[in-house]
Amino acid sequence: MSVDGWNTVLVLGGTRSGKSEFAESLVTDAPVVRYLATAPEGDPEDTEWATRLAAHRARRPGSWTTEETAAEPRRLADVLASAEPNETLLVDDLGGWVTVLLDPDHQPADDVATITELAEAVRTCSARVVLVSPEVGLSLVPTTPLGRAFTDALGAANRAVADACDAVALVVAGQPVWLKPVATTTVPAAPAPATATAPVVASGADAEPTPEVQLPDVLTHTPPVVPNQEPGNPWAAPTMALPMVATGLVIQPGMELPMPDEYAGPQAVDRLATLDVPGAGLGVLDRVVGFAAATQGTSTPQAWGSVRVLLLHGDHAGGASAGTVAGESARRAAQARAGRGALARLAAESGASLQVVDTPAAAPMEEQPALSPDQVESALRYGWRLAEQAADAGVQLLVLGACGAGTEAAAAAVLAATAGAEPPAVLGRVITDSGEIDDAAWMIRCAAVRDALHRTRRSSRGAKDILAELGGGDVAVATGVLLGATARRVPVLLDGPVGVAAGMVSRDLAGQARHWCLLADHGGHPAVRLAADVLGLTPLLDLRLDLGEGANALVALPLLRSVLALAAALPVHPSLGGDESLGGVEEPGPAPDEPEPDFTEPDFTEPEPDGPGPASTGADEQPASGWRAG
């Protein structure tokens, strides 16, 4: 279940409030769910009721099983009492159960005793159970005896079951409010950044690792101080209230996260036509102005000052990593941590901070799930907190990259599961270190994706199920980053298969996330091309760079910044009311008392370096690992 530490949850709500959808979202990460349908079939000629039942059935994944308990009200308690600890049950709903309980066909019946029996079955149930029930006590008292009997019986059932459950949620207009969190659940503290000199060490031979996720502090370049961080600054705008419960952050399908400003983007693009530009304008790069305007909430967006690169490092075992050199991804990650290599150099040139993030390694997806459900939950929350940490530090743009072995195959599997893509069509060619094409390794990767899809053919295609079965740790953390960045209104520059795969998965969790993503270049990668088309992300450039995920975006970043700076600084054309004096300022000459400048050629002798570059942390400094699955 998505609510950690809770075995039984009661979800209350009014008619069409979204209570059933919310309850279903709580069990989406369970491999198999027993759906206990309590409502009677009703009148065969009642087409509206039949339509409601059909809509409920259509939402259930194929891996769920359905049991009808309407024939006998006492059977529901028997099913709960006999459930196994490894099972997950969804009861929908107690209103239908009370309807059958009051049916004359089941009289004489002791309603109070039956309700007490049900509550006791819930209290002692060893399985994980979510129960749905309508909240009718807020309306007027019914005018008929039967209506009053139903209201009274349902109210008594709700009170008894709520008292027996670990948690109770009330859904109002699609928004869940937790009425009864678990008082005895251990609440993990918000992770504090780990330092390179204070690694987490367990004492004793039997010591267990801490379940808390530690954020790595491996910034290899100090970003510039962000000016004007006052309340009026668009980047300091308040964000949504995060969905928090007693156990911490809850990431679930259908989250309502912020959208960019729908008016600022078009206004910024229209404003470009009024500027004093000698030529025809910015061409296709006017899209970056519209994107920045929408995400900053202003028609005159500023160039991103503080940028952070998140390099996700996590390998995929099995055939997904065919053709890669063992240890190569770890070498790339260590190189970036030390401030060396293409990515670190480009980050330093751009004044961007670089954070290397270790994600959990993925098991062979063709043989078993890549991650466990608990690892997926931890990875999603970890990514969200990385985005929050960046937002709290004043970061205005996140760049998402990855350097793990097997990432392309994992992304292809995610695309096949979410967009119906054919794996061979979205798997790029395998290039060896010597620059040769390795078709044998490519075929092994294709076979691994094919076998993984066959193994999971009957599994749910929910977002968390895809991450667990196929995506792996890097895609899961990247998905959390996208969701957290969306919640904090921080735009994300995608670069490579892992980022777009995370974008595909995030659609089912929060469809708003893709509107905060920008794709600078597709790099000629077929998976990126397809995902960009599905997500509606048009690449700004067609450079076909292949410098590694993250590095390609950093090459384009100075150009994007220049476009934003130009759009913000240029005045309005004089013919449209602009200040004529701003368009014809002469270049000042040398001061009268100063000598003419000497234009002799300078000496281009390269100076000796004084020490480590600005992006280096030093040879003896080793950052903390940073990943512990919760």
Sequence and secondary structure as in RCSB ss.txt:
>XXXX:A:sequence
MSVDGWNTVLVLGGTRSGKSEFAESLVTDAPVVRYLATAPEGDPEDTEWATRLAAHRARRPGSWTTEETAAEPRR
LADVLASAEPNETLLVDDLGGWVTVLLDPDHQPADDVATITELAEAVRTCSARVVLVSPEVGLSLVPTTPLGRAF
TDALGAANRAVADACDAVALVVAGQPVWLKPVATTTVPAAPAPATATAPVVASGADAEPTPEVQLPDVLTHTPPV
VPNQEPGNPWAAPTMALPMVATGLVIQPGMELPMPDEYAGPQAVDRLATLDVPGAGLGVLDRVVGFAAATQGTST
PQAWGSVRVLLLHGDHAGGASAGTVAGESARRAAQARAGRGALARLAAESGASLQVVDTPAAAPMEEQPALSPDQ
VESALRYGWRLAEQAADAGVQLLVLGACGAGTEAAAAAVLAATAGAEPPAVLGRVITDSGEIDDAAWMIRCAAVR
DALHRTRRSSRGAKDILAELGGGDVAVATGVLLGATARRVPVLLDGPVGVAAGMVSRDLAGQARHWCLLADHGGH
PAVRLAADVLGLTPLLDLRLDLGEGANALVALPLLRSVLALAAALPVHPSLGGDESLGGVEEPGPAPDEPEPDFT
EPDFTEPEPDGPGPASTGADEQPASGWRAG
>XXXX:A:secstr
  STT SEEEEEE TTSSHHHHHHHHTTTSS  EEEE S    TT HHHHHHHHHHHHHS TT EEEE TT THH
HHHHHHH  TT EEEEE HHHHHHHHT GGG S  HHHHHHHHHHHHHH  SEEEEEEE  TTS   SSHHHHHH
HHHHHHHHHHHHHHSSEEEEEETTEEEEEE  SSS          TT      STT    SS        S    
    STTSGGG       EETTEE   TT       TTHHHHHHHHHTTB  SSS  GGGHHHHHHHHHHHTSSS
      EEEEEEE  B GGGGTT  TTHHHHHHHHHHTT HHHHHHHHHHT EEEEEE   B  TTTS SS HHH
HHHHHHHHHHHHHHHHHTT  EEEEEE  TTHHHHHHHHHHHHH   HHHH    B TTS B HHHHHHHHHHHH
HHHHHTTTS   HHHHIIIII HHHHHHHHHHHHHHHTT  EEE SHHHHHHHHHHHHH GGGGGGEEESB TT 
HHHHHHHHHHT   SB     S TTHHHHHHHHHHHHHHHHHHH  B GGGT  GGGG        TTS     S
          SS TT   TT          
